[in-house]
Amino acid sequence: MNTARKSGILLHPTSLSGDFCIGDLGAGAYAFLDWLALSGQTLWQILPLGPTGAGDSPYQPFSSFAGNETLLSPDILAEKGFMTGDERDSLKRSRSRVTDYGEAFFLKLPLLKRAASRFKAVAGREDLKSFGEFTAREAHWLDDYAVFMSIKREFEEKARRAGVEGAMWASYWPRDLARRDGAALASWKATHAEDIETYRVLQYFFHSQWTDLKRYANGKGIEIIGDTPIFVAYDSSDAWSHPDLFQFDGDLRPVAVAGVPPDYFSETGQLWGNPLYAWERHEETGFEWWISRVEAALKLTDLVRIDHFRGFDAYWAVPAADTTARNGTWMPAPGKKLLDALKRDLGHDIPIIAEDLGFITDGVRDLRDSFGLPGMKILQFAFDSQEAGAGSAAANEFLPHNYPVRSVVYPGTHDNDTLSGWLAKAKPGELASIDRYLGYVPKDRADALLREAVKSVAEMAVIPMQDILKLGTEARMNFPSVASGNWRWRILDFDLDSATASNLRELTETYGRN
């Protein structure tokens, strides 16, 4: 990983501006990259790219390998002749600050599937060749994902009509399909071949559009930082296709699930509900699945943030029947063996950013540092007594003077309030601590804190787009432990103005970032 001083912006593709109900990989994405280059930024950090389900969380995707089909650009599909102009135009809406996931699923996705169904009839020779290469190269996950989605959508609709909400594949699928019986799967594939092929084509569309976008970014000197959740969703092709890799009982249900104990974000802890890994089985396979997962992520991005990195050292196991995360137990994980295997496979240092927030032990720090991985520093935590830890306030690891060079500084992440929103709610003592640390009372504390982040010694500084625009809590991306209403904020075209770009460029150049 290049250790030059870099800076960039955190903005998920769903938050990009555009004519449709959700940000996509079309003109809005290219305009954002142009603006990043104009601003002197060399990093674009995103959230996980996988297809999302109930709650719209990118951290609960249906696959660790697939892309979110609703991010596909209707404009690009229409240009290639896969979608008609009328279909594309029917999806256009007035530009909004709000992502409409309901419309993305119920209106946009059916038209995307219709475009995929036309692919082989209208595609040129090069597209057909590329599709064949893609499906062969990605068969190790693509085929299972396409079959999983085909089965899921059919029986999900049946479950919904029967009044069953939130059921998972092991509960509402026919038993032989849930258990991957060979004859049952063969019969399903034969009778649903067209539907399965549609999902394969949609993934080809996604990877083609994303690859073109990444090439454009890299051509402008911009690296993309991806995001990989350490755990997978139970409602995923990963869990269904590799049940031996997870802690399931005889009915393919989790015996314990993931979460974290009570922390800054929740007094009862966070009960994520993800299935836990059967780590002994991963060791037996030489961590083959994990290696494939990281390799896939690095095809799409240049660096990868591992969300909840501390789970590689020890994970919080909560009994599956519990309704909060209070009663979990810390269990050991073979993080060093896994990272050793990844390093051997890649043949070089691992391009990973460790999300090392929350309850961090010496074991987590040793694991991070022994592989030379940068950790994360959150400026909002520097002045919050809950995050200060033991010792004097000056020893708070989130204060800029305590940062190691090998780190990434953020004013806040997608899980925090915006910087302006946080400051508006800060207690008088916290505001006094900020002013004391700065050595003066600034006219604009948000501006002053952004400057502290960018001028710090951390090798990377990443700022949420909302903080660049000085937006309040209304622009917050996620409220942890709140199940709905998250992930909805979007930029508008006028946000990407030249004056903001000029100010950001001046700030980053002043402190030697590029």
C-alpha positions as CSV (number, residue, x, y, z in Angstrom):
1,M,0.0,0.0,0.0
2,N,1.4,3.4,-0.9
3,T,2.0,5.4,2.2
4,A,2.0,8.9,0.6
5,R,-0.3,11.4,2.3
6,K,-3.7,11.1,0.7
7,S,-7.2,12.5,1.2
8,G,-10.6,11.7,-0.1
9,I,-14.3,11.6,0.3
10,L,-16.7,9.0,1.8
11,L,-19.8,8.7,-0.4
12,H,-21.7,5.5,-1.3
13,P,-23.0,5.1,-4.9
14,T,-26.6,5.1,-3.7
15,S,-26.0,8.7,-2.6
16,L,-24.9,9.9,-6.0
17,S,-27.0,12.4,-7.9
18,G,-29.1,11.4,-10.8
19,D,-32.5,11.3,-12.6
20,F,-33.5,8.0,-11.0
21,C,-34.7,6.8,-7.6
22,I,-31.3,5.7,-6.5
23,G,-27.7,6.8,-7.3
24,D,-26.2,4.7,-10.0
25,L,-23.0,4.0,-12.0
26,G,-23.8,6.4,-14.8
27,A,-23.3,10.1,-15.4
28,G,-23.7,11.1,-11.7
29,A,-20.8,8.8,-10.8
30,Y,-18.5,10.1,-13.5
31,A,-19.4,13.7,-12.5
32,F,-18.5,13.0,-8.9
33,L,-15.1,11.6,-10.0
34,D,-14.5,14.7,-12.1
35,W,-15.3,16.8,-9.0
36,L,-13.0,14.7,-6.8
37,A,-10.1,15.3,-9.3
38,L,-10.9,19.0,-9.4
39,S,-10.8,19.0,-5.6
40,G,-7.4,17.4,-5.5
41,Q,-8.7,14.2,-3.9
42,T,-7.2,10.8,-4.6
43,L,-9.5,8.5,-2.5
44,W,-13.1,7.6,-2.9
45,Q,-14.4,5.5,-0.1
46,I,-17.7,3.6,-0.5
47,L,-19.8,1.2,1.6
48,P,-20.3,-2.5,0.6
49,L,-21.5,-2.9,-2.9
50,G,-23.6,-6.0,-2.5
51,P,-27.4,-6.4,-3.2
52,T,-29.4,-5.3,-0.2
53,G,-32.6,-6.6,1.4
54,A,-35.0,-5.6,4.1
55,G,-33.7,-2.4,5.9
56,D,-31.6,-1.6,2.8
57,S,-28.4,-2.0,4.8
58,P,-25.3,-2.6,2.6
59,Y,-23.9,-4.5,5.6
60,Q,-26.5,-7.3,5.1
61,P,-26.1,-8.2,1.4
62,F,-27.5,-11.3,-0.3
63,S,-24.0,-12.1,-1.4
64,S,-20.4,-11.2,-0.5
65,F,-19.4,-11.4,-4.1
66,A,-22.4,-10.0,-6.1
67,G,-23.0,-6.3,-6.9
68,N,-26.2,-4.4,-6.2
69,E,-28.2,-4.6,-9.4
70,T,-30.3,-1.5,-8.5
71,L,-27.1,0.5,-8.9
72,L,-27.1,-0.2,-12.7
73,S,-27.4,2.9,-14.9
74,P,-30.5,2.9,-17.1
75,D,-28.8,5.4,-19.3
76,I,-25.9,3.0,-20.1
77,L,-28.2,0.1,-20.6
78,A,-30.3,2.2,-23.0
79,E,-27.1,3.3,-24.9
80,K,-26.2,-0.3,-25.4
81,G,-29.7,-1.2,-26.6
82,F,-30.6,-3.5,-23.7
83,M,-33.2,-1.1,-22.3
84,T,-35.6,0.9,-24.4
85,G,-35.7,4.7,-24.2
86,D,-39.3,4.5,-23.1
87,E,-38.4,2.1,-20.3
88,R,-35.5,4.4,-19.2
89,D,-37.7,7.5,-19.3
90,S,-40.4,5.9,-17.3
91,L,-37.9,5.6,-14.4
92,K,-36.9,9.3,-14.4
93,R,-37.9,11.4,-11.4
94,S,-37.2,14.9,-10.1
95,R,-33.8,14.9,-8.4
96,S,-34.1,14.4,-4.7
97,R,-32.0,14.2,-1.5
98,V,-33.7,10.9,-0.7
99,T,-33.1,7.4,-2.1
100,D,-36.3,5.5,-2.8
101,Y,-35.4,1.9,-2.2
102,G,-39.0,0.8,-2.6
103,E,-39.1,2.2,-6.1
104,A,-35.7,0.7,-6.9
105,F,-37.0,-2.7,-6.0
106,F,-40.5,-2.7,-7.3
107,L,-40.1,-0.5,-10.4
108,K,-36.5,-0.3,-11.4
109,L,-35.4,-3.9,-10.8
110,P,-38.2,-5.4,-13.0
111,L,-37.1,-3.2,-15.9
112,L,-33.4,-4.2,-15.3
113,K,-34.5,-7.8,-15.5
114,R,-36.3,-7.1,-18.7
115,A,-33.1,-5.6,-20.1
116,A,-31.1,-8.6,-19.0
117,S,-33.6,-10.9,-20.8
118,R,-32.8,-9.1,-24.1
119,F,-29.1,-9.3,-23.7
120,K,-28.2,-12.4,-25.8
121,A,-30.6,-11.3,-28.6
122,V,-29.1,-7.8,-29.0
123,A,-25.6,-8.0,-27.7
124,G,-22.7,-7.7,-30.0
125,R,-19.9,-10.2,-30.4
126,E,-17.6,-8.5,-27.9
127,D,-20.3,-8.3,-25.2
128,L,-21.1,-12.0,-25.7
129,K,-17.4,-12.9,-25.5
130,S,-17.0,-10.8,-22.4
131,F,-20.1,-12.4,-20.8
132,G,-18.7,-15.9,-21.5
133,E,-15.4,-14.9,-19.9
134,F,-17.1,-13.3,-16.9
135,T,-19.4,-16.3,-16.2
136,A,-16.5,-18.7,-16.5
137,R,-14.2,-16.7,-14.3
138,E,-16.8,-16.0,-11.6
139,A,-18.6,-19.3,-11.6
140,H,-17.4,-20.2,-8.1
141,W,-19.9,-17.7,-6.7
142,L,-22.1,-16.5,-9.6
143,D,-23.9,-19.8,-10.3
144,D,-24.9,-20.3,-6.6
145,Y,-26.0,-16.6,-6.3
146,A,-28.2,-16.8,-9.4
147,V,-29.9,-20.0,-8.2
148,F,-30.3,-18.6,-4.7
149,M,-31.9,-15.4,-5.9
150,S,-34.2,-17.4,-8.2
151,I,-35.4,-19.6,-5.4
152,K,-35.6,-16.8,-2.9
153,R,-37.7,-14.5,-5.0
154,E,-40.3,-17.2,-5.8
155,F,-40.7,-18.5,-2.3
156,E,-40.4,-15.1,-0.7
157,E,-43.4,-13.9,-2.6
158,K,-45.3,-17.0,-1.5
159,A,-44.3,-16.4,2.1
160,R,-45.4,-12.8,1.8
161,R,-48.8,-13.8,0.5
162,A,-49.1,-16.2,3.4
163,G,-48.4,-13.4,5.8
164,V,-45.0,-14.7,6.7
165,E,-42.5,-11.8,7.0
166,G,-38.8,-11.9,7.7
167,A,-38.5,-15.7,7.3
168,M,-35.1,-17.0,6.1
169,W,-34.4,-19.7,3.5
170,A,-34.0,-22.5,6.0
171,S,-37.6,-21.8,7.3
172,Y,-39.7,-21.2,4.2
173,W,-38.0,-22.9,1.3
174,P,-38.8,-26.5,0.5
175,R,-36.5,-28.7,2.7
176,D,-34.7,-30.3,-0.3
177,L,-33.8,-26.9,-1.8
178,A,-32.7,-25.5,1.5
179,R,-30.4,-28.5,2.0
180,R,-29.1,-28.3,-1.6
181,D,-30.3,-31.8,-2.6
182,G,-28.7,-32.6,-5.9
183,A,-31.9,-33.8,-7.6
184,A,-34.0,-30.9,-6.4
185,L,-31.4,-28.4,-7.5
186,A,-31.1,-30.0,-10.9
187,S,-34.9,-29.9,-11.3
188,W,-35.0,-26.2,-10.3
189,K,-32.3,-25.2,-12.7
190,A,-34.0,-27.0,-15.5
191,T,-37.4,-25.4,-14.9
192,H,-36.1,-21.9,-14.0
193,A,-33.2,-21.6,-16.4
194,E,-34.3,-18.3,-17.9
195,D,-34.7,-16.7,-14.5
196,I,-31.3,-17.9,-13.3
197,E,-29.7,-16.6,-16.5
198,T,-31.3,-13.2,-15.9
199,Y,-29.4,-12.9,-12.6
200,R,-26.2,-13.9,-14.2
201,V,-26.6,-11.3,-16.9
202,L,-27.5,-8.6,-14.3
203,Q,-24.2,-9.4,-12.5
204,Y,-22.4,-9.1,-15.8
205,F,-24.0,-5.7,-16.3
206,F,-22.9,-4.6,-12.9
207,H,-19.4,-5.7,-13.1
208,S,-19.0,-4.2,-16.6
209,Q,-20.4,-0.8,-15.5
210,W,-18.3,-0.9,-12.3
211,T,-15.1,-1.9,-14.0
212,D,-15.5,1.0,-16.5
213,L,-16.1,3.4,-13.6
214,K,-13.1,2.1,-11.6
215,R,-10.9,2.4,-14.7
216,Y,-12.0,6.0,-15.1
217,A,-11.3,6.7,-11.4
218,N,-7.8,5.2,-11.6
219,G,-7.1,7.1,-14.8
220,K,-7.7,10.3,-12.8
221,G,-5.3,9.1,-10.0
222,I,-8.2,8.2,-7.7
223,E,-8.1,5.0,-5.7
224,I,-11.4,3.4,-4.5
225,I,-11.6,2.2,-0.9
226,G,-14.1,-0.6,-0.6
227,D,-15.8,-2.0,2.5
228,T,-16.2,-5.7,3.4
229,P,-18.4,-6.6,6.4
230,I,-16.6,-9.2,8.4
231,F,-19.8,-11.3,8.7
232,V,-22.2,-12.4,6.0
233,A,-26.0,-12.2,6.2
234,Y,-27.9,-15.3,7.1
235,D,-30.2,-14.5,4.2
236,S,-27.4,-14.9,1.7
237,S,-26.1,-17.2,-1.0
238,D,-22.9,-17.4,1.1
239,A,-24.8,-19.0,4.0
240,W,-26.9,-21.2,1.8
241,S,-24.2,-22.5,-0.5
242,H,-21.5,-23.1,2.2
243,P,-23.4,-24.1,5.4
244,D,-20.4,-26.1,6.6
245,L,-18.5,-22.8,7.0
246,F,-21.0,-21.5,9.6
247,Q,-22.2,-22.4,13.1
248,F,-25.5,-23.9,12.1
249,D,-27.5,-26.6,13.9
250,G,-29.1,-29.6,12.2
251,D,-31.9,-27.5,10.8
252,L,-29.5,-25.0,9.2
253,R,-30.3,-22.3,11.7
254,P,-27.6,-20.4,13.7
255,V,-26.8,-21.6,17.1
256,A,-25.3,-18.2,18.0
257,V,-25.2,-14.9,16.1
258,A,-22.9,-11.9,15.8
259,G,-23.1,-8.6,17.6
260,V,-21.2,-6.4,20.0
261,P,-21.6,-5.7,23.7
262,P,-23.0,-2.5,25.1
263,D,-21.0,0.4,23.6
264,Y,-21.0,4.0,22.5
265,F,-23.9,3.4,20.1
266,S,-26.2,1.2,22.2
267,E,-26.8,0.5,26.0
268,T,-27.9,-3.1,25.2
269,G,-25.2,-3.7,22.6
270,Q,-25.8,-4.3,18.9
271,L,-27.5,-7.5,17.9
272,W,-26.6,-7.9,14.3
273,G,-27.9,-11.4,13.9
274,N,-25.3,-12.6,11.4
275,P,-24.3,-16.3,11.5
276,L,-20.9,-16.9,13.0
277,Y,-18.1,-18.7,11.2
278,A,-17.1,-22.3,11.9
279,W,-13.5,-21.2,12.0
280,E,-12.1,-24.7,12.3
281,R,-13.6,-25.6,9.0
282,H,-12.1,-22.5,7.4
283,E,-8.7,-23.5,8.7
284,E,-9.2,-27.0,7.2
285,T,-9.7,-25.5,3.7
286,G,-6.8,-23.1,4.0
287,F,-9.2,-20.2,4.3
288,E,-10.2,-20.8,0.7
289,W,-13.5,-19.0,0.9
290,W,-12.0,-15.9,2.7
291,I,-9.2,-15.7,0.1
292,S,-11.8,-15.8,-2.7
293,R,-13.8,-13.1,-0.9
294,V,-10.9,-10.7,-0.5
295,E,-9.7,-11.4,-4.1
296,A,-13.1,-10.5,-5.4
297,A,-13.2,-7.3,-3.3
298,L,-9.8,-6.2,-4.7
299,K,-11.0,-6.7,-8.3
300,L,-13.6,-4.0,-7.6
301,T,-11.6,-1.7,-5.4
302,D,-8.0,-0.7,-4.7
303,L,-8.1,-1.0,-0.9
304,V,-10.6,-2.7,1.4
305,R,-11.8,-1.6,4.8
306,I,-12.7,-4.7,6.9
307,D,-15.7,-3.7,9.0
308,H,-15.4,-5.0,12.6
309,F,-11.8,-6.1,12.2
310,R,-11.6,-7.0,15.9
311,G,-13.7,-10.1,15.0
312,F,-10.6,-11.6,13.5
313,D,-9.1,-11.7,17.0
314,A,-12.3,-12.5,19.0
315,Y,-16.0,-12.3,18.2
316,W,-19.0,-11.6,20.4
317,A,-21.2,-14.7,20.2
318,V,-24.8,-14.2,21.3
319,P,-27.3,-17.1,21.8
320,A,-29.5,-17.1,18.8
321,A,-32.7,-16.9,20.8
322,D,-31.7,-13.7,22.7
323,T,-33.3,-10.4,21.8
324,T,-30.4,-8.2,22.9
325,A,-26.6,-8.5,22.7
326,R,-26.0,-8.2,26.4
327,N,-25.4,-11.9,27.1
328,G,-22.8,-12.7,24.6
329,T,-19.4,-14.3,25.1
330,W,-16.0,-13.4,23.5
331,M,-14.8,-16.3,21.5
332,P,-11.3,-16.6,19.8
333,A,-10.8,-16.4,16.1
334,P,-7.8,-17.4,14.0
335,G,-7.0,-13.9,12.6
336,K,-3.2,-14.4,12.3
337,K,-3.6,-17.6,10.4
338,L,-6.2,-16.0,8.1
339,L,-4.1,-12.9,7.4
340,D,-1.0,-15.1,6.9
341,A,-2.9,-17.1,4.3
342,L,-4.1,-13.9,2.6
343,K,-0.6,-12.5,2.5
344,R,0.8,-15.7,0.9
345,D,-2.0,-15.7,-1.7
346,L,-1.6,-12.0,-2.7
347,G,2.2,-12.2,-2.7
348,H,2.5,-8.8,-1.0
349,D,1.3,-6.8,1.9
350,I,-2.5,-6.9,2.4
351,P,-4.2,-3.7,1.2
352,I,-6.6,-3.6,4.1
353,I,-7.8,-0.9,6.4
354,A,-8.7,-2.3,9.8
355,E,-11.9,-0.9,11.4
356,D,-10.5,-1.1,14.9
357,L,-13.3,0.8,16.8
358,G,-15.2,-0.2,19.8
359,F,-13.8,-2.6,22.5
360,I,-10.3,-3.0,21.3
361,T,-7.8,-5.2,23.1
362,D,-4.0,-5.6,22.9
363,G,-4.6,-8.7,20.9
364,V,-6.5,-6.7,18.2
365,R,-3.8,-4.1,18.2
366,D,-1.0,-6.7,17.8
367,L,-2.9,-8.4,15.0
368,R,-3.4,-5.1,13.2
369,D,0.2,-3.9,13.7
370,S,1.9,-7.2,12.9
371,F,0.6,-7.0,9.4
372,G,1.2,-3.2,9.1
373,L,-2.5,-2.4,8.6
374,P,-3.7,1.1,9.2
375,G,-6.4,1.5,11.8
376,M,-9.2,4.2,12.0
377,K,-9.3,7.4,14.1
378,I,-12.6,9.2,14.6
379,L,-12.3,12.8,15.4
380,Q,-15.7,13.0,17.0
381,F,-14.6,10.5,19.6
382,A,-11.7,12.7,20.7
383,F,-13.9,15.0,22.7
384,D,-16.5,12.4,23.9
385,S,-16.0,11.3,27.5
386,Q,-17.5,7.9,26.6
387,E,-14.7,7.2,24.2
388,A,-11.9,8.9,26.2
389,G,-10.9,5.7,28.0
390,A,-8.6,5.5,31.0
391,G,-6.1,8.2,31.8
392,S,-6.0,11.9,31.1
393,A,-8.0,13.5,28.3
394,A,-4.7,14.3,26.5
395,A,-4.1,10.5,26.2
396,N,-7.3,10.0,24.2
397,E,-6.2,8.0,21.1
398,F,-8.6,9.9,18.9
399,L,-6.9,13.2,19.5
400,P,-4.7,14.1,16.4
401,H,-1.5,14.4,18.4
402,N,-1.8,10.7,19.3
403,Y,-2.3,9.4,15.8
404,P,0.3,7.0,14.3
405,V,1.2,7.7,10.7
406,R,-0.2,4.3,9.8
407,S,-3.8,5.3,10.2
408,V,-6.9,6.8,8.5
409,V,-8.6,9.8,10.1
410,Y,-12.3,10.5,9.7
411,P,-14.4,13.3,11.3
412,G,-17.0,10.5,11.6
413,T,-18.2,7.5,9.7
414,H,-21.5,6.4,8.2
415,D,-22.5,5.3,11.7
416,N,-21.9,8.8,13.2
417,D,-23.9,11.9,13.1
418,T,-22.6,14.5,10.6
419,L,-19.9,16.8,12.1
420,S,-22.3,19.8,12.1
421,G,-25.1,17.7,13.6
422,W,-22.8,16.3,16.3
423,L,-21.5,19.8,17.2
424,A,-25.1,21.1,17.5
425,K,-25.8,18.5,20.1
426,A,-22.4,18.7,21.9
427,K,-22.4,19.4,25.6
428,P,-20.8,22.7,26.8
429,G,-17.9,20.7,28.3
430,E,-17.2,19.0,25.0
431,L,-17.3,22.3,23.1
432,A,-14.9,23.8,25.7
433,S,-12.6,20.7,25.2
434,I,-12.6,21.4,21.4
435,D,-11.7,25.0,21.9
436,R,-9.0,24.2,24.5
437,Y,-7.4,21.7,22.1
438,L,-7.5,24.1,19.2
439,G,-6.1,26.9,21.3
440,Y,-8.7,29.4,20.2
441,V,-12.4,29.8,19.8
442,P,-13.1,29.3,16.1
443,K,-15.9,31.0,14.2
444,D,-16.8,27.7,12.7
445,R,-15.8,24.6,14.7
446,A,-16.7,22.2,11.9
447,D,-14.2,23.9,9.6
448,A,-11.6,23.9,12.3
449,L,-12.0,20.2,13.1
450,L,-11.9,19.3,9.4
451,R,-8.6,21.2,9.2
452,E,-7.3,19.2,12.2
453,A,-8.1,16.0,10.5
454,V,-6.5,16.9,7.2
455,K,-3.3,18.4,8.8
456,S,-2.8,15.3,11.1
457,V,0.0,12.9,10.5
458,A,-2.4,10.1,9.6
459,E,-1.4,8.9,6.1
460,M,-5.0,9.0,4.9
461,A,-7.8,11.5,5.7
462,V,-11.3,10.6,4.5
463,I,-14.2,13.1,5.0
464,P,-17.9,12.2,4.6
465,M,-19.4,14.3,1.8
466,Q,-22.0,15.6,4.3
467,D,-19.3,17.2,6.3
468,I,-17.8,18.9,3.2
469,L,-21.2,20.4,2.6
470,K,-21.7,21.3,6.4
471,L,-25.0,19.5,6.6
472,G,-26.8,18.6,9.8
473,T,-28.3,15.5,11.3
474,E,-30.9,15.4,8.5
475,A,-28.1,14.2,6.2
476,R,-27.0,11.4,8.6
477,M,-26.5,8.1,6.7
478,N,-27.2,5.5,9.5
479,F,-28.5,5.3,13.0
480,P,-27.0,2.0,14.4
481,S,-29.5,-0.4,15.9
482,V,-32.4,1.5,14.1
483,A,-33.8,-1.0,11.6
484,S,-35.4,1.3,9.0
485,G,-35.1,4.8,7.5
486,N,-31.3,4.6,7.0
487,W,-29.0,4.8,4.0
488,R,-31.2,7.3,2.2
489,W,-29.3,10.6,1.9
490,R,-28.2,11.8,-1.6
491,I,-26.2,14.7,-3.1
492,L,-27.6,17.1,-5.7
493,D,-25.8,18.4,-8.7
494,F,-25.2,21.9,-7.2
495,D,-23.3,20.3,-4.3
496,L,-20.4,19.6,-6.7
497,D,-19.7,23.3,-7.3
498,S,-16.3,24.7,-8.2
499,A,-16.0,26.9,-5.1
500,T,-16.3,23.9,-2.8
501,A,-13.8,22.0,-4.9
502,S,-11.3,24.9,-4.8
503,N,-11.5,25.3,-1.0
504,L,-11.0,21.5,-0.6
505,R,-8.1,21.5,-2.9
506,E,-6.4,24.4,-1.1
507,L,-6.9,22.6,2.3
508,T,-5.4,19.4,1.1
509,E,-2.5,21.0,-0.7
510,T,-1.7,23.2,2.3
511,Y,-1.1,20.0,4.4
512,G,0.7,18.1,1.7
513,R,-2.0,15.7,0.7
514,N,-2.9,14.6,-2.7
